Amino acid sequence: MKMKLGGFILVALMTVLAGCSSKGDVKDGDVAIEDRGGSDTGAVASGASDGTDFSSDALNDPNSPLSRRVIYFEYDSADITDADQELLSMHAAFLVSNPDQHLTLEGNTDERGSREYNIALGDRRALSVQRIMELNGVAPEQITVVSYGEEKPAAEGHSDAAWRLNRRVELVY
């Protein structure tokens, strides 16, 4: 009886999983992701509708959206704006198209708050970016997360303008 019940549960689980899988193109922002089944990551970027170049040269082209590599955050927040999600989708498509590339996400904060709190907040910000990248098909092995907290300010000073520039995640290839 136990053998029949185990077999039934296995068949039911496989049926549920098969029903959850999808094939074909999925539109995600401006980047089409196509499931081809044979890819290591399960998704292959087919390119952005705006003609974005996903070659390694695009990282150094100041006219490419991939040249923008800083995501800014509101005070005490790890939430990513819709505009930054679109940018991260383009970076994700680049990484999916270039599986040998690796990315370090460096989380940073402004100087307010304790050192420990700021390290944790920088980590939450970098993990938010990582989550978006992985949801867009980037292999987890391609991403490293590090938090510097308040230790690497982009701008010196004790003003709203300086603090705004320091609340960020930098994408470092």
Residue, then its C-alpha position, 0 to 999 in steps of 0.5 A: m500500500k505504501m508503494k502505491l501511495g508513493g508512486f501516486i504522489l510522484v506521478a501527481l508531483m510530476t503532473v503539477l511540475a509539467g503543468c507549470s513549465s512553459k515554452g516559447d517567448v516571454k516578454d520581460g521589459d524590453v528584453a525577450i527571453e526564449d526558453r530553448g530547453g538546451s541552454d545551461t541557464g534555461a533562457v537565451a536572450s534574443g536581444a532588446s527591441d531597441g537594438t542593444d548590443f550584447s557583445s563585450d564591447a557594449l560595456n565600454d560604449p558610453n552610448s550603450p545602456l550597459s555603460r550605466r552601472v549604478i543603481y540608486f536607492e531611497y533612504d533606508s530602502a532596498d526597493i528598486t525603481d521600475a526604470d532601474q528594473e529595465l536597466l537591470s533587465m538589459h544587464a541580465a540579458f547581457l550576462v545571459s548572452n555572455p555566460d563567461q562574464h561575471l558581475t560583482l554587486e557592491g552594496n553601499t549606504d550613506e553615513r547615517g546609521s551604525r556600521e553594522y546596520n549599514i553593512a546589512l542595508g548595503d547587503r539587502r540592496a545588493l541582494s535586491v539587485q541579484r534577485i532581479m538579475e536571477l529572475n531575468g535568467v542570470a546564473p547565480e554563479q555569475i554574480t558575487v555580492v559584497s556590502y561596503g556599507e558606508e565605507k566607500p562613499a561616492a561623494e564626501g559630505h554631510s548633505d542630502a546631495a552627498w547621501r543620495l549619491n552614496r545610497r547605491v549598488e555598483l555593478v562591477y564586471 
